Amino acid sequence: LGTLGSGNHFVEIDFVEEIYDDKAARVFGLAKDQIVILVHTGSRGFGHQVCDDYIRKMLQASQKYGIELPDKQLCCAPFDSPEGQEYFAAMNCAINYAFANRQVISHWVREAFVNALNISPKEAGVELVYELAHNIAKLETHTVNGKEMQVIVHRKGATRAFGPGHPQVPAAYREVGQPVLIPGDMGRYSYVLAGTKKAMQETFGSSCHGAGRRLSRRQAIKSAKGRAIHRELADRGIYAMAASRATMIEEIPEAYKDVSDVVEAVAGAGIGKMVVKLHPIGVIKG
């Protein structure tokens, strides 16, 4: 517990650079120039082990239930089968572990601000805006072909984006829709959006959860050869730390699509409403 892990897992310090929706920003407790902390990490080795163990079990289950697979990594079992229920329980355990992991890190972030500024926790005012998981399957109620039914929604590289009025959106945010967090890369921006009713109709209440890679890790390493990535980021006013130089190179800003273009596409499609743009000033990579 309390670890980020490798890849694009991070703790990012931002400030609110631009507000697009004053009402939603107020509801979320976000204001111009406010400091905001983003934490992106998950269930670590525990979740990886759950995945590893159940891929083998699901391959056997797919054969058992006569399911034809276009790809072995799409192995599966009926939800109400013993294998399906066993995996669903194990996955939920991994989700709970991930929530605990982020809470531990968030507590340490709060402590760091209190100690660095020599103020009380109350004066620091570090309060949670929202926390959610992605790369999971959730049991939800949706309208399919005009009929309301319970379904399993698999969100891979996606995040939930429930719209205004939905009973599963916290009461404090229900008027504007749930916060949708879309981080960018170390050198550009991150965004907070709000879920929409159209997302409920078009994407089972889902949005992308990040910009997505433009370069593979191998291509990023080749592109960064001979460059001083720390210095390039410092020249842009961004202080970066990483567990290894390799991580910094793999996560160079140009390895990712421009998150502004991605967010504009999401907003243009009506499955998310732009609320604020966050500008990074410091980032810690696992």
C-alpha positions in Angstrom: 0.0 0.0 0.0 1.0 3.6 -0.6 3.0 3.0 -3.8 2.4 4.4 -7.3 3.9 1.7 -9.5 5.4 2.1 -13.0 3.9 3.2 -16.3 1.7 6.3 -16.4 1.0 6.2 -12.6 1.6 9.5 -10.9 1.0 12.2 -8.3 0.6 15.5 -10.1 0.4 19.0 -8.6 -1.6 21.4 -10.8 -3.3 24.7 -10.6 -6.7 25.6 -12.2 -5.7 27.6 -15.3 -9.1 28.0 -17.0 -12.7 27.6 -16.0 -15.2 26.7 -18.7 -18.3 26.1 -16.6 -18.6 28.4 -13.6 -21.6 26.6 -12.0 -20.1 23.1 -12.2 -16.7 24.4 -11.0 -18.4 25.9 -7.9 -20.3 22.7 -7.3 -17.0 20.7 -7.5 -15.3 23.3 -5.2 -12.8 24.4 -7.9 -11.7 28.0 -8.4 -9.2 29.9 -10.6 -5.6 29.4 -9.6 -6.5 26.8 -7.0 -3.9 24.1 -6.3 -5.3 20.6 -7.3 -3.6 17.2 -6.7 -4.3 14.3 -9.1 -3.4 10.8 -8.0 -3.4 8.0 -10.6 -2.6 4.5 -9.4 -4.3 1.2 -8.8 -4.2 -2.2 -7.3 -0.5 -2.8 -8.0 0.8 -6.4 -7.9 -2.3 -7.7 -6.3 -4.5 -6.7 -9.2 -1.9 -8.0 -11.7 -2.0 -11.4 -9.9 -5.8 -11.5 -10.0 -5.6 -10.9 -13.7 -2.9 -13.5 -14.3 -4.7 -16.2 -12.2 -8.1 -15.7 -13.9 -6.9 -15.5 -17.5 -6.0 -19.2 -17.1 -9.3 -20.0 -15.4 -11.3 -18.0 -18.0 -9.6 -19.8 -20.9 -10.8 -23.1 -19.4 -14.3 -21.6 -18.8 -14.5 -20.3 -22.4 -14.0 -23.9 -23.6 -16.4 -25.3 -21.0 -19.2 -22.9 -22.1 -18.5 -23.1 -25.8 -17.5 -19.5 -26.2 -15.6 -18.7 -29.4 -12.8 -16.2 -28.9 -11.4 -13.8 -31.5 -8.4 -13.3 -29.1 -7.4 -15.4 -26.1 -7.2 -12.3 -23.9 -10.9 -11.9 -24.4 -11.6 -15.1 -22.6 -14.7 -14.9 -20.4 -17.5 -16.8 -18.6 -21.2 -16.1 -18.1 -21.7 -13.7 -15.2 -23.9 -16.0 -13.2 -21.6 -19.0 -13.6 -19.4 -20.1 -10.7 -16.3 -18.9 -12.6 -17.9 -15.5 -13.4 -19.0 -14.9 -9.8 -15.6 -16.0 -8.4 -13.8 -13.6 -10.7 -16.2 -10.7 -10.0 -15.5 -11.1 -6.3 -11.7 -11.2 -6.8 -11.9 -8.1 -9.1 -13.9 -6.2 -6.4 -11.2 -7.1 -3.9 -8.6 -5.6 -6.2 -10.7 -2.5 -6.6 -11.0 -2.1 -2.8 -7.2 -2.5 -2.5 -6.7 0.3 -5.1 -9.1 2.6 -3.2 -7.1 2.0 0.0 -3.8 2.5 -1.9 -4.9 5.9 -3.2 -6.2 6.9 0.2 -2.8 6.2 1.8 -1.1 8.3 -0.8 -3.6 11.1 -0.5 -3.0 11.1 3.3 0.7 11.5 2.8 0.1 14.3 0.2 -1.9 16.1 2.8 0.8 15.6 5.4 3.5 16.8 3.0 1.6 20.1 2.5 1.0 20.6 6.2 4.6 20.0 7.1 6.1 22.0 4.2 3.9 25.0 4.9 3.9 24.6 8.7 0.1 24.9 8.9 -2.7 22.8 10.4 -4.6 20.2 8.3 -7.6 22.5 8.5 -5.6 25.4 7.2 -4.3 23.3 4.4 -7.8 22.5 3.3 -6.9 19.4 1.3 -10.3 17.9 0.6 -11.3 15.1 -1.8 -13.2 16.2 -4.9 -13.8 12.8 -6.3 -12.4 9.3 -6.6 -13.3 6.6 -9.0 -11.8 3.5 -10.6 -11.4 2.5 -14.3 -10.3 -0.7 -16.1 -13.1 -2.5 -14.3 -16.5 -4.2 -14.9 -19.5 -2.8 -13.0 -23.0 -4.0 -12.5 -25.2 -1.1 -13.6 -28.8 -0.3 -14.8 -29.0 1.1 -18.4 -31.6 1.6 -21.1 -31.0 -0.8 -24.0 -33.3 -0.7 -27.0 -35.9 1.2 -25.0 -35.8 -1.3 -22.1 -34.3 -0.7 -18.7 -32.0 -3.6 -17.8 -29.1 -4.6 -15.5 -25.9 -5.1 -17.5 -22.2 -5.5 -16.9 -20.3 -2.5 -18.2 -16.6 -3.2 -19.0 -14.6 0.0 -19.0 -11.0 -0.5 -20.3 -9.2 2.8 -20.9 -12.5 4.4 -20.0 -14.1 6.0 -16.9 -17.6 6.4 -15.7 -19.4 9.7 -16.7 -22.9 9.6 -15.3 -25.0 12.6 -16.1 -27.1 15.1 -14.1 -29.9 13.6 -12.0 -28.5 10.0 -11.9 -29.2 8.5 -8.5 -25.6 7.0 -8.3 -24.0 10.5 -8.7 -23.3 11.8 -5.2 -26.0 14.2 -4.0 -23.6 17.2 -3.8 -22.9 16.8 -7.6 -26.1 15.4 -8.9 -27.3 18.7 -10.3 -24.4 19.0 -12.7 -23.3 15.3 -13.2 -20.3 13.4 -11.8 -16.8 14.7 -12.1 -14.9 13.1 -15.0 -11.1 13.2 -14.6 -9.0 13.2 -17.8 -5.3 13.5 -17.1 -2.9 14.5 -19.9 0.9 14.2 -19.9 3.7 15.7 -17.8 4.1 18.7 -20.2 0.6 19.7 -21.1 -2.7 19.8 -19.2 -5.2 17.7 -17.4 -9.0 18.3 -17.4 -12.0 17.9 -15.1 -15.3 17.4 -17.0 -18.8 16.6 -15.9 -20.8 13.6 -17.1 -23.8 14.2 -19.4 -27.2 12.7 -20.1 -26.1 12.0 -23.6 -23.3 9.8 -22.3 -26.0 7.7 -20.6 -27.7 7.3 -24.0 -24.6 6.9 -26.2 -21.8 5.2 -24.2 -23.4 3.6 -21.1 -22.3 6.6 -19.1 -18.6 6.4 -20.1 -15.8 8.6 -21.3 -12.1 8.1 -22.0 -9.9 8.3 -18.9 -6.8 9.9 -20.5 -5.3 11.1 -23.8 -3.9 7.7 -24.8 -0.4 6.9 -26.1 0.8 8.2 -29.5 4.2 6.4 -29.3 4.9 3.0 -27.9 7.3 2.9 -25.0 10.0 1.6 -27.3 9.3 4.5 -29.8 9.4 7.0 -26.9 12.8 5.7 -25.8 14.1 6.1 -29.4 12.6 9.7 -29.7 14.2 10.8 -26.4 17.7 9.5 -27.1 20.3 12.2 -26.2 17.8 14.5 -24.7 17.6 15.9 -21.2 14.0 15.4 -20.4 14.2 16.8 -16.9 15.7 20.0 -18.3 13.1 20.3 -21.0 10.3 20.0 -18.5 12.1 22.5 -16.1 12.3 25.0 -19.0 8.5 24.8 -19.1 8.2 25.4 -15.3 7.5 21.8 -14.5 9.4 20.0 -11.7 9.5 16.2 -12.3 10.7 13.3 -10.3 10.7 9.6 -11.3 11.9 6.3 -9.8 14.1 5.8 -12.8 15.3 7.7 -15.9 13.7 5.0 -18.1 10.3 5.9 -16.7 10.8 9.6 -17.5 11.9 8.7 -21.1 8.9 6.3 -21.6 6.5 9.0 -20.4 7.8 12.0 -22.4 5.0 14.4 -23.3 5.0 13.7 -27.0 4.5 10.0 -26.3 0.8 10.9 -25.7 -1.9 12.5 -27.9 -2.6 16.1 -27.1 -5.2 15.8 -24.3 -6.8 19.1 -25.3 -7.7 17.6 -28.7 -9.1 14.5 -27.0 -11.1 16.5 -24.5 -12.6 18.7 -27.3 -13.6 15.5 -29.1 -15.3 14.2 -26.0 -17.1 17.5 -25.4 -18.0 17.8 -29.1 -19.5 14.3 -29.0 -21.6 15.5 -26.0 -20.4 12.7 -23.7 -18.6 15.1 -21.3 -18.9 18.8 -20.5 -15.7 20.7 -19.9 -15.4 22.3 -16.5 -11.8 23.3 -15.8 -8.3 23.0 -17.3 -5.4 22.1 -14.9 -1.8 23.1 -15.5 0.9 20.9 -14.1 3.6 22.4 -11.9 5.1 19.2 -10.4 4.8 15.5 -11.0 6.1 12.3 -9.4 6.2 9.2 -11.5 6.4 5.7 -10.1 
